[in-house]
Amino acid sequence: MNLDEFWSIVESARTDAKPTHEALVDRLAALTMDEILDFQMRFDEVQDAVHRWDVWAAAYLIGGGCSDDSFSDFRAGLVALGRSWFEKAAQSPDSLADHSVVIEAAAQGDLDAIFYEDFGIAAGAASALALPVGTLPSTGRLRPGTPTRRY
């Protein structure tokens, strides 16, 4: 899955009447398991691109603090804002102060729309739906050439 295909799926989910994470799960569940895994790998790459101190500082200011788990949710929320805003935030995290979702979340004290954990776990939820009932994922082994993370 290339970057344009990844963003096409994200943008499509954003146009749905359902909450964005539910629409994303629906779209991903219609794909093959390999396609879901490809989406997740691209998602991880996109999130990693904004795993930076300046972005974390923006998350800290918006959220009134930001743990490492919250920062992961924040980066998922950036993806959920769509490609245009994600790229704008990646270039200048301060630009988030002008986004309506951030302004509304801050005004209402409900930060779930920008610290969007459910969006970040959508591929996992879709993969569970894509498996036939009563089955488990195969061996759990990574495909050859699959990038891994070290913490």
CNS distance restraints for C-alpha pairs under 8 A (distance, minus, plus):
assign (resid   1 and name CA) (resid   5 and name CA) 6.03 0.50 0.50
assign (resid   1 and name CA) (resid   6 and name CA) 6.53 0.50 0.50
assign (resid   1 and name CA) (resid  35 and name CA) 7.22 0.50 0.50
assign (resid   1 and name CA) (resid  38 and name CA) 5.84 0.50 0.50
assign (resid   1 and name CA) (resid  39 and name CA) 6.62 0.50 0.50
assign (resid   1 and name CA) (resid  42 and name CA) 7.46 0.50 0.50
assign (resid   2 and name CA) (resid   6 and name CA) 6.29 0.50 0.50
assign (resid   2 and name CA) (resid  42 and name CA) 7.76 0.50 0.50
assign (resid   3 and name CA) (resid   7 and name CA) 6.21 0.50 0.50
assign (resid   3 and name CA) (resid  42 and name CA) 7.15 0.50 0.50
assign (resid   4 and name CA) (resid   8 and name CA) 6.01 0.50 0.50
assign (resid   5 and name CA) (resid   9 and name CA) 6.40 0.50 0.50
assign (resid   6 and name CA) (resid  10 and name CA) 6.50 0.50 0.50
assign (resid   6 and name CA) (resid  39 and name CA) 6.33 0.50 0.50
assign (resid   6 and name CA) (resid  42 and name CA) 6.95 0.50 0.50
assign (resid   6 and name CA) (resid  43 and name CA) 7.77 0.50 0.50
assign (resid   7 and name CA) (resid  11 and name CA) 5.93 0.50 0.50
assign (resid   7 and name CA) (resid  82 and name CA) 7.40 0.50 0.50
assign (resid   7 and name CA) (resid  83 and name CA) 6.36 0.50 0.50
assign (resid   8 and name CA) (resid  12 and name CA) 5.98 0.50 0.50
assign (resid   9 and name CA) (resid  13 and name CA) 6.28 0.50 0.50
assign (resid   9 and name CA) (resid  24 and name CA) 7.39 0.50 0.50
assign (resid   9 and name CA) (resid  27 and name CA) 7.29 0.50 0.50
assign (resid  10 and name CA) (resid  14 and name CA) 6.39 0.50 0.50
assign (resid  10 and name CA) (resid  24 and name CA) 6.80 0.50 0.50
assign (resid  10 and name CA) (resid  79 and name CA) 7.84 0.50 0.50
assign (resid  10 and name CA) (resid  80 and name CA) 6.95 0.50 0.50
assign (resid  10 and name CA) (resid  82 and name CA) 6.72 0.50 0.50
assign (resid  11 and name CA) (resid  15 and name CA) 6.71 0.50 0.50
assign (resid  11 and name CA) (resid  82 and name CA) 5.98 0.50 0.50
assign (resid  11 and name CA) (resid  83 and name CA) 7.61 0.50 0.50
assign (resid  12 and name CA) (resid  16 and name CA) 7.05 0.50 0.50
assign (resid  13 and name CA) (resid  20 and name CA) 5.58 0.50 0.50
assign (resid  13 and name CA) (resid  21 and name CA) 7.53 0.50 0.50
assign (resid  13 and name CA) (resid  23 and name CA) 4.94 0.50 0.50
assign (resid  13 and name CA) (resid  24 and name CA) 5.02 0.50 0.50
assign (resid  13 and name CA) (resid  27 and name CA) 7.30 0.50 0.50
assign (resid  14 and name CA) (resid  20 and name CA) 5.27 0.50 0.50
assign (resid  14 and name CA) (resid  23 and name CA) 7.51 0.50 0.50
assign (resid  14 and name CA) (resid  80 and name CA) 7.44 0.50 0.50
assign (resid  14 and name CA) (resid  82 and name CA) 7.64 0.50 0.50
assign (resid  15 and name CA) (resid  20 and name CA) 7.92 0.50 0.50
assign (resid  16 and name CA) (resid  20 and name CA) 6.92 0.50 0.50
assign (resid  16 and name CA) (resid  23 and name CA) 6.26 0.50 0.50
assign (resid  18 and name CA) (resid  22 and name CA) 6.33 0.50 0.50
assign (resid  18 and name CA) (resid  23 and name CA) 5.89 0.50 0.50
assign (resid  19 and name CA) (resid  23 and name CA) 6.35 0.50 0.50
assign (resid  20 and name CA) (resid  24 and name CA) 6.09 0.50 0.50
assign (resid  20 and name CA) (resid  80 and name CA) 7.44 0.50 0.50
assign (resid  20 and name CA) (resid 119 and name CA) 7.29 0.50 0.50
assign (resid  21 and name CA) (resid  25 and name CA) 6.20 0.50 0.50
assign (resid  21 and name CA) (resid 118 and name CA) 5.99 0.50 0.50
assign (resid  21 and name CA) (resid 119 and name CA) 4.60 0.50 0.50
assign (resid  21 and name CA) (resid 122 and name CA) 6.19 0.50 0.50
assign (resid  22 and name CA) (resid  26 and name CA) 6.29 0.50 0.50
assign (resid  22 and name CA) (resid 122 and name CA) 7.61 0.50 0.50
assign (resid  23 and name CA) (resid  27 and name CA) 6.29 0.50 0.50
assign (resid  24 and name CA) (resid  28 and name CA) 6.09 0.50 0.50
assign (resid  24 and name CA) (resid 119 and name CA) 7.70 0.50 0.50
assign (resid  24 and name CA) (resid 122 and name CA) 6.49 0.50 0.50
assign (resid  25 and name CA) (resid  29 and name CA) 5.89 0.50 0.50
assign (resid  25 and name CA) (resid 122 and name CA) 5.21 0.50 0.50
assign (resid  25 and name CA) (resid 123 and name CA) 6.53 0.50 0.50
assign (resid  25 and name CA) (resid 125 and name CA) 6.50 0.50 0.50
assign (resid  25 and name CA) (resid 126 and name CA) 5.01 0.50 0.50
assign (resid  26 and name CA) (resid  30 and name CA) 6.59 0.50 0.50
assign (resid  26 and name CA) (resid 126 and name CA) 7.04 0.50 0.50
assign (resid  27 and name CA) (resid  31 and name CA) 7.16 0.50 0.50
assign (resid  28 and name CA) (resid  36 and name CA) 6.03 0.50 0.50
assign (resid  28 and name CA) (resid 123 and name CA) 6.64 0.50 0.50
assign (resid  28 and name CA) (resid 126 and name CA) 5.65 0.50 0.50
assign (resid  28 and name CA) (resid 127 and name CA) 7.80 0.50 0.50
assign (resid  29 and name CA) (resid  36 and name CA) 7.61 0.50 0.50
assign (resid  29 and name CA) (resid 126 and name CA) 4.55 0.50 0.50
assign (resid  29 and name CA) (resid 127 and name CA) 6.45 0.50 0.50
assign (resid  29 and name CA) (resid 129 and name CA) 6.11 0.50 0.50
assign (resid  29 and name CA) (resid 130 and name CA) 5.35 0.50 0.50
assign (resid  30 and name CA) (resid 130 and name CA) 7.41 0.50 0.50
assign (resid  31 and name CA) (resid  35 and name CA) 5.86 0.50 0.50
assign (resid  31 and name CA) (resid  36 and name CA) 6.30 0.50 0.50
assign (resid  31 and name CA) (resid 130 and name CA) 7.88 0.50 0.50
assign (resid  32 and name CA) (resid  36 and name CA) 6.28 0.50 0.50
assign (resid  32 and name CA) (resid 130 and name CA) 7.48 0.50 0.50
assign (resid  33 and name CA) (resid  37 and name CA) 6.20 0.50 0.50
assign (resid  33 and name CA) (resid 127 and name CA) 6.43 0.50 0.50
assign (resid  33 and name CA) (resid 130 and name CA) 6.87 0.50 0.50
assign (resid  34 and name CA) (resid  38 and name CA) 6.10 0.50 0.50
assign (resid  35 and name CA) (resid  39 and name CA) 6.11 0.50 0.50
assign (resid  36 and name CA) (resid  40 and name CA) 6.25 0.50 0.50
assign (resid  36 and name CA) (resid 123 and name CA) 6.25 0.50 0.50
assign (resid  36 and name CA) (resid 126 and name CA) 7.50 0.50 0.50
assign (resid  36 and name CA) (resid 127 and name CA) 6.64 0.50 0.50
assign (resid  37 and name CA) (resid  41 and name CA) 6.18 0.50 0.50
assign (resid  37 and name CA) (resid 123 and name CA) 7.60 0.50 0.50
assign (resid  38 and name CA) (resid  42 and name CA) 6.23 0.50 0.50
assign (resid  39 and name CA) (resid  43 and name CA) 6.00 0.50 0.50
assign (resid  39 and name CA) (resid 123 and name CA) 7.36 0.50 0.50
assign (resid  40 and name CA) (resid  44 and name CA) 6.11 0.50 0.50
assign (resid  40 and name CA) (resid 123 and name CA) 6.04 0.50 0.50
assign (resid  41 and name CA) (resid  45 and name CA) 6.32 0.50 0.50
assign (resid  42 and name CA) (resid  46 and name CA) 6.14 0.50 0.50
assign (resid  43 and name CA) (resid  47 and name CA) 6.09 0.50 0.50
assign (resid  44 and name CA) (resid  48 and name CA) 5.97 0.50 0.50
assign (resid  45 and name CA) (resid  49 and name CA) 6.38 0.50 0.50
assign (resid  46 and name CA) (resid  50 and name CA) 7.28 0.50 0.50
assign (resid  46 and name CA) (resid  79 and name CA) 7.80 0.50 0.50
assign (resid  47 and name CA) (resid  51 and name CA) 6.60 0.50 0.50
assign (resid  47 and name CA) (resid  75 and name CA) 5.80 0.50 0.50
assign (resid  47 and name CA) (resid  76 and name CA) 6.84 0.50 0.50
assign (resid  47 and name CA) (resid  79 and name CA) 7.46 0.50 0.50
assign (resid  49 and name CA) (resid  90 and name CA) 7.62 0.50 0.50
assign (resid  50 and name CA) (resid  55 and name CA) 6.41 0.50 0.50
assign (resid  50 and name CA) (resid  75 and name CA) 6.98 0.50 0.50
assign (resid  50 and name CA) (resid  90 and name CA) 5.90 0.50 0.50
assign (resid  51 and name CA) (resid  55 and name CA) 6.96 0.50 0.50
assign (resid  51 and name CA) (resid  56 and name CA) 7.38 0.50 0.50
assign (resid  51 and name CA) (resid  75 and name CA) 7.70 0.50 0.50
assign (resid  52 and name CA) (resid  56 and name CA) 6.20 0.50 0.50
assign (resid  53 and name CA) (resid  57 and name CA) 6.00 0.50 0.50
assign (resid  54 and name CA) (resid  58 and name CA) 6.47 0.50 0.50
assign (resid  54 and name CA) (resid  93 and name CA) 6.80 0.50 0.50
assign (resid  55 and name CA) (resid  59 and name CA) 6.33 0.50 0.50
assign (resid  55 and name CA) (resid  89 and name CA) 7.85 0.50 0.50
assign (resid  55 and name CA) (resid  90 and name CA) 7.45 0.50 0.50
assign (resid  55 and name CA) (resid  93 and name CA) 5.54 0.50 0.50
assign (resid  56 and name CA) (resid  60 and name CA) 6.05 0.50 0.50
assign (resid  56 and name CA) (resid  66 and name CA) 7.51 0.50 0.50
assign (resid  56 and name CA) (resid  71 and name CA) 6.53 0.50 0.50
assign (resid  57 and name CA) (resid  61 and name CA) 6.23 0.50 0.50
assign (resid  58 and name CA) (resid  62 and name CA) 6.09 0.50 0.50
assign (resid  58 and name CA) (resid  93 and name CA) 6.07 0.50 0.50
assign (resid  58 and name CA) (resid  94 and name CA) 6.62 0.50 0.50
assign (resid  58 and name CA) (resid  96 and name CA) 7.98 0.50 0.50
assign (resid  59 and name CA) (resid  63 and name CA) 5.82 0.50 0.50
assign (resid  59 and name CA) (resid  65 and name CA) 7.42 0.50 0.50
assign (resid  59 and name CA) (resid  66 and name CA) 6.31 0.50 0.50
assign (resid  59 and name CA) (resid  71 and name CA) 6.76 0.50 0.50
assign (resid  59 and name CA) (resid  74 and name CA) 6.60 0.50 0.50
assign (resid  60 and name CA) (resid  64 and name CA) 5.53 0.50 0.50
assign (resid  60 and name CA) (resid  65 and name CA) 4.36 0.50 0.50
assign (resid  60 and name CA) (resid  66 and name CA) 4.76 0.50 0.50
assign (resid  61 and name CA) (resid  65 and name CA) 6.54 0.50 0.50
assign (resid  62 and name CA) (resid 102 and name CA) 7.61 0.50 0.50
assign (resid  62 and name CA) (resid 106 and name CA) 7.12 0.50 0.50
assign (resid  63 and name CA) (resid 111 and name CA) 6.95 0.50 0.50
assign (resid  66 and name CA) (resid  70 and name CA) 5.53 0.50 0.50
assign (resid  66 and name CA) (resid  71 and name CA) 6.03 0.50 0.50
assign (resid  67 and name CA) (resid  71 and name CA) 6.09 0.50 0.50
assign (resid  68 and name CA) (resid  72 and name CA) 6.44 0.50 0.50
assign (resid  69 and name CA) (resid  73 and name CA) 6.47 0.50 0.50
assign (resid  70 and name CA) (resid  74 and name CA) 6.03 0.50 0.50
assign (resid  70 and name CA) (resid 115 and name CA) 6.59 0.50 0.50
assign (resid  71 and name CA) (resid  75 and name CA) 6.16 0.50 0.50
assign (resid  71 and name CA) (resid 115 and name CA) 7.63 0.50 0.50
assign (resid  72 and name CA) (resid  76 and name CA) 6.33 0.50 0.50
assign (resid  72 and name CA) (resid 117 and name CA) 7.74 0.50 0.50
assign (resid  72 and name CA) (resid 120 and name CA) 7.97 0.50 0.50
assign (resid  73 and name CA) (resid  77 and name CA) 6.18 0.50 0.50
assign (resid  73 and name CA) (resid 114 and name CA) 7.78 0.50 0.50
assign (resid  73 and name CA) (resid 115 and name CA) 4.68 0.50 0.50
assign (resid  73 and name CA) (resid 116 and name CA) 5.06 0.50 0.50
assign (resid  73 and name CA) (resid 117 and name CA) 4.60 0.50 0.50
assign (resid  73 and name CA) (resid 120 and name CA) 6.60 0.50 0.50
assign (resid  74 and name CA) (resid  78 and name CA) 6.30 0.50 0.50
assign (resid  74 and name CA) (resid 114 and name CA) 5.82 0.50 0.50
assign (resid  74 and name CA) (resid 115 and name CA) 4.13 0.50 0.50
assign (resid  74 and name CA) (resid 116 and name CA) 6.18 0.50 0.50
assign (resid  74 and name CA) (resid 117 and name CA) 7.73 0.50 0.50
assign (resid  75 and name CA) (resid  79 and name CA) 6.52 0.50 0.50
assign (resid  75 and name CA) (resid 115 and name CA) 7.49 0.50 0.50
assign (resid  76 and name CA) (resid  80 and name CA) 6.29 0.50 0.50
assign (resid  76 and name CA) (resid 115 and name CA) 7.16 0.50 0.50
assign (resid  76 and name CA) (resid 116 and name CA) 5.83 0.50 0.50
assign (resid  76 and name CA) (resid 117 and name CA) 6.69 0.50 0.50
assign (resid  76 and name CA) (resid 119 and name CA) 6.15 0.50 0.50
assign (resid  76 and name CA) (resid 120 and name CA) 4.96 0.50 0.50
assign (resid  77 and name CA) (resid  81 and name CA) 6.34 0.50 0.50
assign (resid  77 and name CA) (resid 113 and name CA) 6.71 0.50 0.50
assign (resid  77 and name CA) (resid 114 and name CA) 4.61 0.50 0.50
assign (resid  77 and name CA) (resid 115 and name CA) 5.35 0.50 0.50
assign (resid  77 and name CA) (resid 116 and name CA) 4.60 0.50 0.50
assign (resid  77 and name CA) (resid 117 and name CA) 7.49 0.50 0.50
assign (resid  77 and name CA) (resid 119 and name CA) 7.03 0.50 0.50
assign (resid  77 and name CA) (resid 120 and name CA) 7.68 0.50 0.50
assign (resid  78 and name CA) (resid  82 and name CA) 7.26 0.50 0.50
assign (resid  78 and name CA) (resid  85 and name CA) 7.40 0.50 0.50
assign (resid  78 and name CA) (resid  86 and name CA) 5.39 0.50 0.50
assign (resid  78 and name CA) (resid  89 and name CA) 7.68 0.50 0.50
assign (resid  78 and name CA) (resid 114 and name CA) 6.84 0.50 0.50
assign (resid  79 and name CA) (resid  83 and name CA) 6.90 0.50 0.50
assign (resid  79 and name CA) (resid  86 and name CA) 5.80 0.50 0.50
assign (resid  80 and name CA) (resid 116 and name CA) 7.78 0.50 0.50
assign (resid  80 and name CA) (resid 119 and name CA) 6.87 0.50 0.50
assign (resid  81 and name CA) (resid  85 and name CA) 5.99 0.50 0.50
assign (resid  81 and name CA) (resid  86 and name CA) 6.42 0.50 0.50
assign (resid  82 and name CA) (resid  86 and name CA) 5.93 0.50 0.50
assign (resid  83 and name CA) (resid  87 and name CA) 5.98 0.50 0.50
assign (resid  84 and name CA) (resid  88 and name CA) 6.19 0.50 0.50
assign (resid  85 and name CA) (resid  89 and name CA) 5.93 0.50 0.50
assign (resid  86 and name CA) (resid  90 and name CA) 6.05 0.50 0.50
assign (resid  87 and name CA) (resid  91 and name CA) 6.20 0.50 0.50
assign (resid  88 and name CA) (resid  92 and name CA) 6.02 0.50 0.50
assign (resid  88 and name CA) (resid  93 and name CA) 7.42 0.50 0.50
assign (resid  88 and name CA) (resid  95 and name CA) 6.91 0.50 0.50
assign (resid  89 and name CA) (resid  93 and name CA) 4.35 0.50 0.50
assign (resid  89 and name CA) (resid  94 and name CA) 7.15 0.50 0.50
assign (resid  89 and name CA) (resid  95 and name CA) 6.02 0.50 0.50
assign (resid  89 and name CA) (resid  96 and name CA) 6.16 0.50 0.50
assign (resid  95 and name CA) (resid  99 and name CA) 7.40 0.50 0.50
assign (resid  96 and name CA) (resid 102 and name CA) 6.72 0.50 0.50
assign (resid  97 and name CA) (resid 102 and name CA) 6.55 0.50 0.50
assign (resid  97 and name CA) (resid 103 and name CA) 6.79 0.50 0.50
assign (resid  98 and name CA) (resid 102 and name CA) 7.51 0.50 0.50
assign (resid  98 and name CA) (resid 103 and name CA) 7.07 0.50 0.50
assign (resid  99 and name CA) (resid 103 and name CA) 6.25 0.50 0.50
assign (resid 100 and name CA) (resid 104 and name CA) 5.92 0.50 0.50
assign (resid 101 and name CA) (resid 105 and name CA) 5.92 0.50 0.50
assign (resid 101 and name CA) (resid 113 and name CA) 6.92 0.50 0.50
assign (resid 101 and name CA) (resid 114 and name CA) 7.10 0.50 0.50
assign (resid 102 and name CA) (resid 106 and name CA) 6.06 0.50 0.50
assign (resid 102 and name CA) (resid 111 and name CA) 7.90 0.50 0.50
assign (resid 102 and name CA) (resid 113 and name CA) 7.95 0.50 0.50
assign (resid 102 and name CA) (resid 114 and name CA) 6.62 0.50 0.50
assign (resid 103 and name CA) (resid 107 and name CA) 6.16 0.50 0.50
assign (resid 104 and name CA) (resid 108 and name CA) 6.10 0.50 0.50
assign (resid 105 and name CA) (resid 109 and name CA) 5.68 0.50 0.50
assign (resid 105 and name CA) (resid 110 and name CA) 5.01 0.50 0.50
assign (resid 105 and name CA) (resid 111 and name CA) 5.06 0.50 0.50
assign (resid 105 and name CA) (resid 112 and name CA) 7.68 0.50 0.50
assign (resid 105 and name CA) (resid 113 and name CA) 6.84 0.50 0.50
assign (resid 105 and name CA) (resid 114 and name CA) 7.45 0.50 0.50
assign (resid 106 and name CA) (resid 110 and name CA) 6.74 0.50 0.50
assign (resid 106 and name CA) (resid 111 and name CA) 6.78 0.50 0.50
assign (resid 111 and name CA) (resid 115 and name CA) 5.84 0.50 0.50
assign (resid 112 and name CA) (resid 116 and name CA) 5.31 0.50 0.50
assign (resid 112 and name CA) (resid 117 and name CA) 7.70 0.50 0.50
assign (resid 116 and name CA) (resid 120 and name CA) 6.75 0.50 0.50
assign (resid 117 and name CA) (resid 121 and name CA) 6.63 0.50 0.50
assign (resid 118 and name CA) (resid 122 and name CA) 6.28 0.50 0.50
assign (resid 121 and name CA) (resid 125 and name CA) 6.44 0.50 0.50
assign (resid 122 and name CA) (resid 126 and name CA) 6.07 0.50 0.50
assign (resid 123 and name CA) (resid 127 and name CA) 6.06 0.50 0.50
assign (resid 124 and name CA) (resid 128 and name CA) 6.39 0.50 0.50
assign (resid 125 and name CA) (resid 129 and name CA) 6.48 0.50 0.50
assign (resid 126 and name CA) (resid 130 and name CA) 6.07 0.50 0.50
assign (resid 127 and name CA) (resid 131 and name CA) 6.48 0.50 0.50
assign (resid 131 and name CA) (resid 135 and name CA) 6.54 0.50 0.50
assign (resid 131 and name CA) (resid 136 and name CA) 7.35 0.50 0.50
assign (resid 131 and name CA) (resid 137 and name CA) 7.44 0.50 0.50
assign (resid 142 and name CA) (resid 146 and name CA) 6.18 0.50 0.50
